[in-house]
């Protein structure tokens, strides 16, 4: 484990200890979709929270299958954590609305939003109704703490949504990657979704080493199997299943990235997983600006990451 990762982990641990976690606790918003970056967030959050509290969560759930009564019965006034990531805001409106719905159902409880980024860009600005709904929901929470992953999102949370937040690195820094020996000089992980750079052009890049997560069929298969976890009624068995599938997806991603000595990417978890594996990372920004902001915010903790200008 290198100094960089320990430093990021220490920062996360100190932040979590500073918010006085009440026990028992819950983790909500399990990432039941194929993005392995969010799976690494889950695995890292699980490790970080168990390190701080000394115990596993009493209740875990996706947003879709969240049961407020069951959560209250098992948590009994403890802390309810919402998984962090980059889906807070208008770009992922459906997910954002689901999060707000769950928060309203437990607004009287102690709630912590783990390190997040605001997902908005020029093509998906927040509308007045969404801003008002978000501000109202956040304001109605009796005991709310928000953690932001980087400075840009911290500013947007304050200026648009009227909430102060604490800076904290992404919990994926707590994910333990498998040992992978580099086999080629470089791999290139570039987005092909709504967050992809408008200036992206991959036609002149080696196709054998240029990819996005969606190209790997094993990730898709693993995620499909993982969806069955929601059918498990036992909190203990559901937690075991959630952890296993999340770890499997993050390990698949790590092995793909770890083939290269250098990693070129516009995905934040390409940056973070590459850093944990002690690779040199050449990062470019995405349309929401979270990658650039993250690298600039944590530049001292990311000495082997270079940020290139894409003209966004």
C-alpha positions in Angstrom: 0.0 0.0 0.0 1.7 3.2 -1.1 1.8 6.6 0.7 -0.8 8.1 -1.6 -3.5 5.6 -0.8 -2.8 5.6 2.9 -3.0 9.4 2.8 -6.4 9.3 1.1 -7.6 6.6 3.4 -6.5 8.6 6.5 -8.4 11.7 5.2 -11.6 9.6 4.7 -11.3 8.0 8.1 -10.7 11.3 9.9 -13.7 12.8 8.2 -16.0 9.9 9.1 -14.8 10.0 12.7 -15.4 13.7 12.8 -19.1 13.3 12.0 -19.8 11.2 15.0 -21.5 8.1 13.5 -24.4 6.9 15.5 -24.9 3.1 15.7 -26.4 1.0 14.4 -26.1 2.3 10.8 -27.4 1.7 7.3 -26.0 2.2 3.8 -28.5 3.1 1.1 -28.2 3.4 -2.7 -26.3 0.2 -3.5 -25.2 0.5 -7.1 -27.1 -2.3 -8.8 -25.9 -1.4 -12.3 -22.8 -2.3 -14.3 -20.6 0.8 -13.6 -17.6 -0.7 -11.7 -16.5 2.7 -10.5 -19.6 2.9 -8.3 -19.0 -0.7 -7.2 -15.5 0.4 -6.0 -17.2 3.3 -4.1 -19.4 0.7 -2.4 -16.6 -1.6 -1.5 -14.4 1.2 -0.3 -17.3 2.7 1.8 -18.0 -0.6 3.4 -14.3 -1.0 4.5 -14.1 2.6 5.6 -17.2 2.5 7.7 -16.4 -0.8 9.3 -13.0 0.5 10.1 -14.5 3.5 11.9 -17.4 1.8 13.6 -16.1 -1.7 14.2 -19.2 -3.3 12.8 -21.1 -3.9 9.5 -24.3 -2.0 8.6 -27.5 -3.3 10.1 -29.4 -2.5 6.9 -28.5 -2.1 3.2 -30.6 -1.4 0.2 -30.9 0.0 -3.3 -33.0 3.1 -3.7 -35.6 1.2 -5.6 -36.2 -1.4 -2.9 -35.7 0.8 0.1 -38.1 0.0 2.9 -38.3 2.9 5.4 -40.1 0.8 8.0 -37.6 -2.0 7.9 -34.7 0.5 8.0 -36.1 2.2 11.0 -36.6 -1.1 12.8 -33.0 -2.2 12.2 -31.2 1.1 12.6 -33.2 2.5 15.6 -32.0 6.1 15.4 -28.5 5.4 14.0 -26.9 7.0 11.0 -28.2 6.4 7.5 -25.5 6.7 4.9 -26.2 7.3 1.2 -23.6 6.1 -1.1 -21.5 8.8 -2.8 -20.6 9.1 -6.5 -21.3 11.4 -9.4 -25.1 11.1 -9.8 -26.3 14.0 -7.7 -28.2 16.5 -9.9 -29.9 16.9 -13.3 -27.8 14.7 -15.5 -29.1 11.6 -13.8 -32.5 13.0 -13.0 -34.3 9.7 -12.3 -31.6 8.6 -9.8 -31.6 12.0 -8.2 -35.4 12.0 -7.8 -35.2 8.5 -6.2 -32.6 9.7 -3.7 -34.7 12.7 -2.7 -37.8 10.4 -2.3 -35.9 8.1 0.1 -34.5 11.1 2.0 -38.0 12.5 2.5 -39.1 9.1 3.9 -36.4 9.3 6.7 -36.0 13.0 7.0 -36.2 12.8 10.8 -33.2 10.5 11.0 -29.4 11.3 11.0 -28.4 11.3 7.3 -24.9 11.4 5.8 -24.4 11.8 2.0 -21.0 10.2 1.4 -18.5 11.9 -0.9 -20.3 13.1 -4.0 -20.0 15.2 -7.2 -22.8 17.3 -8.7 -23.7 15.8 -12.1 -24.7 18.8 -14.3 -23.4 20.2 -17.6 -24.4 22.8 -20.2 -26.7 20.3 -21.9 -28.4 19.3 -18.6 -28.6 22.4 -16.4 -30.8 22.1 -13.3 -34.3 23.4 -13.9 -36.0 25.7 -11.3 -38.4 22.9 -10.2 -35.5 20.5 -9.6 -33.5 23.0 -7.7 -36.5 23.9 -5.5 -37.3 20.3 -4.8 -33.7 19.5 -3.9 -33.3 22.5 -1.7 -36.6 21.8 0.1 -35.7 18.1 0.7 -32.2 18.9 2.0 -33.7 21.6 4.2 -36.3 19.4 5.7 -33.7 16.8 6.9 -33.4 17.1 10.7 -29.8 16.1 10.9 -27.9 16.1 7.5 -24.2 16.0 6.7 -23.1 16.2 3.1 -19.6 15.3 1.9 -18.3 16.6 -1.4 -15.6 14.9 -3.5 -14.0 18.1 -4.9 -14.1 21.9 -4.8 -16.3 22.5 -7.9 -19.1 20.4 -6.4 -18.7 21.9 -3.0 -19.2 25.3 -4.6 -22.3 24.2 -6.6 -23.8 22.6 -3.5 -23.5 25.9 -1.7 -24.5 28.3 -4.6 -27.3 26.2 -6.2 -28.7 24.0 -3.5 -27.9 26.0 -0.4 -26.0 23.4 1.5 -22.6 23.5 3.0 -20.5 20.4 2.7 -17.2 18.9 3.9 -14.5 18.0 1.4 -13.6 14.3 1.5 -11.9 12.0 -1.1 -13.9 9.3 -2.9 -14.3 6.2 -0.8 -13.0 4.0 -3.6 -9.5 4.8 -2.3 -10.4 2.2 0.4 -10.9 -0.5 -2.2 -8.2 -3.1 -2.2 -7.3 -3.9 -5.9 -6.1 -7.3 -7.0 -2.4 -7.6 -7.8 -2.0 -7.1 -11.5 1.3 -7.2 -13.4 1.5 -4.7 -16.3 1.6 -6.5 -19.7 1.4 -3.5 -22.1 2.6 0.0 -22.1 -0.7 1.8 -21.9 -4.5 1.3 -21.7 -7.1 4.0 -22.6 -10.4 4.1 -20.8 -12.7 6.8 -22.4 -16.3 7.5 -21.9 -18.9 7.0 -24.6 -21.9 8.3 -22.6 -23.5 11.6 -21.7 -20.4 12.6 -19.7 -18.0 12.1 -22.6 -16.0 15.1 -23.8 -17.5 16.8 -26.8 -14.0 17.0 -28.2 -13.4 13.2 -27.8 -12.1 11.5 -31.0 -10.8 8.0 -30.6 -10.4 7.1 -34.3 -6.6 7.5 -34.2 -6.1 5.5 -31.0 -5.2 1.8 -30.9 -8.5 0.0 -30.8 -7.1 -3.0 -29.0 -6.3 -0.9 -25.9 -9.0 1.7 -26.1 -12.3 0.9 -24.4 -15.1 1.9 -22.1 -16.6 -0.2 -19.3 -19.6 -1.2 -21.4 -17.2 -3.1 -23.7 -16.6 -5.8 -21.1 -19.3 -8.4 -21.2 -18.2 -10.0 -17.9 -19.2 -6.8 -16.1 -22.7 -7.0 -17.6 -23.1 -10.7 -16.8 -21.9 -10.1 -13.2 -24.3 -7.2 -12.8 -27.3 -9.2 -14.0 -26.6 -11.9 -11.5 -26.2 -9.3 -8.8 -29.7 -8.0 -9.4 -31.0 -11.2 -7.7 -29.6 -9.9 -4.4 -32.6 -7.7 -4.0 -34.7 -10.8 -3.5 -32.9 -11.8 -0.3 -34.9 -10.9 2.7 -32.2 -11.5 5.3 -30.2 -8.3 5.9 -27.0 -10.4 6.5 -27.4 -12.5 3.3 -28.2 -9.4 1.3 -25.1 -7.6 2.6 -23.0 -10.6 1.7 -24.4 -10.7 -1.8 -24.1 -7.0 -2.3 -20.4 -7.0 -1.2 -19.5 -10.0 -3.3 -21.0 -8.6 -6.5 -19.6 -5.1 -6.0 -16.1 -6.5 -5.2 -16.3 -8.7 -8.3 -17.2 -5.8 -10.6 -14.4 -3.6 -9.2 -11.9 -6.4 -9.5 -12.8 -7.0 -13.1 -12.2 -3.3 -13.8 -8.9 -3.3 -11.9 -7.6 -6.2 -14.0 -8.5 -4.4 -17.2 -6.8 -1.2 -16.2 -3.9 -3.0 -14.6 -2.7 -4.4 -17.9 -1.1 -1.0 -18.7 1.9 0.8 -17.1 0.1 4.0 -18.0 -3.6 4.7 -17.9 -5.2 7.4 -20.1 -8.7 8.1 -19.0 -11.6 10.6 -18.5 -13.3 8.4 -15.9 -12.7 9.4 -12.3 -12.5 5.8 -11.2 -10.0 5.1 -13.9 -7.9 7.7 -12.1 -8.6 6.4 -8.6 -8.2 2.7 -9.3 -5.1 3.4 -11.4 -3.7 5.4 -8.5 -4.4 2.6 -6.0 -2.6 0.2 -8.3 0.4 2.6 -8.4 0.1 3.3 -12.1 0.9 6.6 -13.9 -2.4 8.2 -14.9 -3.0 10.8 -17.6 -6.4 12.2 -16.9 -8.6 14.4 -19.1 -11.8 16.0 -18.0 -15.4 15.0 -18.6 -18.3 17.3 -19.4 -19.3 17.8 -15.7 -15.8 18.9 -14.8 -15.6 16.4 -11.9 -12.4 14.7 -13.1 -10.4 17.9 -13.5 -11.8 19.3 -10.2 -10.9 16.1 -8.3 -7.4 16.0 -9.6 -6.9 19.7 -8.7 -8.5 19.4 -5.3 -6.4 16.4 -4.3 -3.2 17.3 -6.2 -1.0 16.6 -3.2 -2.5 13.2 -2.8 -2.3 12.4 -6.6 1.4 12.9 -7.5 1.4 10.3 -10.3 -1.7 11.8 -12.0 -1.3 14.4 -14.8 -4.3 16.4 -16.0 -4.3 17.3 -19.7 -6.4 20.1 -21.2 -9.2 18.9 -23.5 -10.5 22.3 -24.3 -13.8 21.8 -22.4 
